């Protein structure tokens, strides 16, 4: 199964605040909010939702196609991605703009305040997915639509429908920028829909659909629930909840959802049932959560299966062996 991942490619500037954001907020002064946080450190890491997911898929041997827009400063990052199994031949390089930047502060409760500068990503809407569909050697079996400029996300979704390419919708943090029409356009007809719990509620608000109506528009809705795990919903079926890996040290939550998606889609691509794919996603998320940076985790079959056995039992781990044993 060949997967193309469209969306943001960025540099992450990650900072840690040793206190709690909530302690700095005065309820009756929120209309005049002006805060500055003295942070303990700065980590500059490779990131961007599409690149993070592609990194995870590539590390698991899927050979994903990355589709996005970057600046002329991308060369070193591109080498890194290629070394981890990512095909970057369809990445657009802007000669005028820098690669996007994600700036994030995390407090001691793992709450985050972030800002995102699009930079070269503004040109992503100029990318035509016909270039994927027209070449049998790169035509994907699934296109994942990740956060990007709203115009690019809508265009890629429309391209998928026009070209007959199955697609998955992952609007994520861009829901804050999407209007109702754009949100409905992005999810309607998706084989898979990915959100976290807050985004799920926001998506219902944006689309003005109730839960049952939204489920009628997508194949499967996957909602990550943080330390609780993940819930999988399909129209007319009871919800399936898979718990997260217990006792995972929280070092850095940035990119953990992206790691889950990489693990989950790897499981689906390699023929695992949905519950097993969700467990694999949680295992990869555990690896990402334990290090600083969205692409700092290292995957080996032995470590992944040991984590799965600890979390879900040896029988469950044995069912994952075929999905992680090919290359990691």
N, C-alpha and C positions, 0 to 999 in steps of 0.2 A: 504494500500500500504506500503510494507516494503522497506526501503531504506538502503543500505550499503554505507558508506562514506569511501573511501580509501584516504590516503595522509598523510600530515605532522601533527605531534603532537609535540608541542614545548612550550618552555617558552619564553615569550616576554619581552624584556628589552626596555622600551619605554622612550625616552628622548625628551625634548622640547627645541628648540633653539629660543630665543626671537627675533631674527632678520630674515632676508631673505637670503636664500642660494644664490639667484641671485646676491645680492649685494657683495658677497665675490668672485665672479668669474671674472677673468680678461681674456677677450676673447683671447688675443694673448699669454697667458701663460697656456692654458689648457693642452698642451702637457707635462707640468711640474707641474701638480696639486699636491699640498700638503697642506691640510687644517686640522685644528683641531677646533672643536666648543665647547665653554664653555656653557654647558647646565644648565637650571634652576632646573631640577629635574629628578628623576629616578623612574619609576614605573616598578615593576616586576610583570607580569601578565601571566595567562594561555593563550596559543594560539596555533598556528598551524592551517592551513586552514581547514584540515579535522576535527579537534577537534572543531574549531569554528562553522563550519556548523552543526556538530552533536549536539553541545550544543543548537543551535537555534532550530533544529528539535526536540530535546528532550524536550526543554522548551515548545514547542507547542504540545507535546503529541504524536509525531510520533514514539518514541522508536527506533531510528536509531541504526544500527550496525556499530561500529567504527572499521576500519581495518587499522593498521599502526604498526610501530616499535618504541619502547621507551626504555629508560634505566631503571636501577634498582631504580632510583630516582622518579619513576612514581606513587608510592603508594598514596600519598596525592592527586595528580591530578586525579587519577582514582576514588577515593571516591567522589570528586566533580562532575565528569561527571556522575557517577551512580546516584547521588542525583538529577541530572537534566535529568534523563530519558534516558541516553545513555547506550547501551549494549557494554561493553568493553571486552567481552569474547574472541574476536578474535584479540585482540591487542597482538603483539609479544613483549616480554620483553628481552632485551639484557643484559646479565650479565657483559659484558665488557665495554659498552659505556654509556655515559650520554644521556638523552633526548635532542633533538635538541634545538638550541637557535636561536631566532630572535632578532636582535638588530637594533633599528630604531630611527632616529632623525627626528622630525617634526618641520618645521619652522612656522612662524606666518601666512604664506599663505597656510598652510596645505600641502606644498610640503614635500616629505620624502626622506631621504637617509637611506638605510638599508643594512644589511648583514645577511646572514643565515648560521649557522653551522649545518650540517646534523647530526652528532653524530650517535645515534642508528638508525636513519632513513636510513643509508647506508644498513641496513639489510632488508629493506622493500621488496626488490626484491626477497627475499627468501620466501615470503608469497604466498601461492597457493590458489586462490579463489575456488578451488574445495571443500574446507572445507565448504564454504557457499552453493554451489550448491547441495552438497550431503546430506544436512540435511533439510527436509521439514519445520521444525520449524523455520529455520533461512534463508532459500533460499530467496534472495531479489527479489523484482519486478523491482528494478532499482539499478544499481551500479554507484555511482558518483566517477569519477577518478579525484582527486584533485592533486595539486602540491606535488611532491614526488621526489625521485631520478628518473632521466629519465628512468633508467632500470626498476624500479618498475612500473612506469606509463605505459610503453610499455607492460610489462608482464601482468599487470592487464587488460589492454585493450584486449590483445590476449586471456587471460583466459575467458573474457566475451564472445568473439566471439565463442570460442571453446565450452563453456558450455551453450550457448544460453541465456545468461543473458543480458537484455537490459542495456545500459550504457549511461551515460552523461559525456561529456568531459569538464574539467575546467582546462586547462593548465596554466593559470594565469602567475605568474612571472617566472615560469620555462621555458617559451618560450625563455628566454635569453640563456638557456643551451641546447635547443633542436636543432638538425639539421633538414634539410628539410624532410628526410625520417621519422624521429621520429614524427615530427609534423603531417605529413600526416597520419601516422599509428594511432595516438591518436584520430583524429577527424573523420576518415572515418567510417561511419555507426553509429555515435552517435545519440541517440534520441534527445538529447539536447546538445547544445554547449554554454558555458558561457565564455565571455571575457569582458574586459572594452574597451573603445574606442581606446586607444593606442595599447592594445593587439590585437584588431581586425586587425589593420593595420600591426602589426608585424607578425601575423599569416598568412596573405596573402603573405607577403614577404617571410616567411619561407617555406610555402608550394609551392610557385610559382603558386598558383591558383588565378584566378580572383574571384570576389565576387559571381557571378552566379554559377561558378563551385563548389565553396566551399558549397554553399547552396544546391547543388544537392547531396552532400555527407552526409548531416546531416538532421535530422528532423526539428529542430527549433534552430535558432541562437539568443541568448539573449545577448545583448550588453548594459552594464551599462554605463551611460553618465554623471556620477557625479551629480552636482546640477541640470542638465537638466532632469534627470530621467533615462529611460530605453527604448531601442528599441528592438522590437521582429520581426525577419524576417523568412519567410518561402519561399521556392522556388515557384515561380509563383503567389505569393500574395503580395499585397502592405504592406509596413512596418507599424507596429503598434508602436506608441510612447506613453508612459505613463509618465507623469511628476512626478518629485520627490515631496515629501512633502515640501511645502514652509515654509520659516522662521524657519528652523531647526538650532539650535545653533550648531556650529562646535566645539566640545570639543576635539575629537580624531578620526581621520579618519581610524585608524587601525582596520581592520576586518569588515568594513562596507559592503564591497562587499560580504563577507561571510554571514553576517546577511541577506542581500538581497536574496542570494541563498536559505537560510533556509526558509525564508518566501515564496518565489516563489514556491519552491518544496512542501512546506506544502499545498499551494493552489492547486497545480496540484494533489497531492496525495488525496486531499479531494474533487476532482471533480469540482473545480472552472474553469471557462473559463480562457483563457490565460491573458486577460486584467485584470481580478480581481486578478489572481495570481500575476501579476506584481505589482499591487497596494499593495497587502499584503506584497510583498517583499520590496517595498519602505517604508512601515510603519515600518517594523522590522528594516530596515536600519536606519531610523530616530531615533529609540530607541537606536541603537548601537552608532550612531554618537554623541549622547548627553552625553555620559559618557566616562571615561578613561578605556581602556582595551576592548579586543574583546569579553569577556564573563562577562561583568559587568552589562549589561542591565537586567532589570526585566520586565517580560511580564504579563499583566493581560488583560483579554478580554475587560474590560471597557475602559482601557487606549488605547488599540489598536484600538478599534472601534471609540473612540472619535477622535483620530488622523486621522483615515480614513475619518470620516465625515467632519472634518475641511479641509482636503486636496481635497477630491473628491466628497463630498456631502453625504447626509444621505442615499440616495438610494444605492449608491456604498458601503457604510459602511454596510448596511443591508445585502448585498450580501456576505459580508465577514464573517458574524456572525456565519454561520455554520462551518467555517473552524477554527475559533479561540475560539469558545465557549466550546469545548469539554474538554480541559485542557490547562492551560497556567500558 
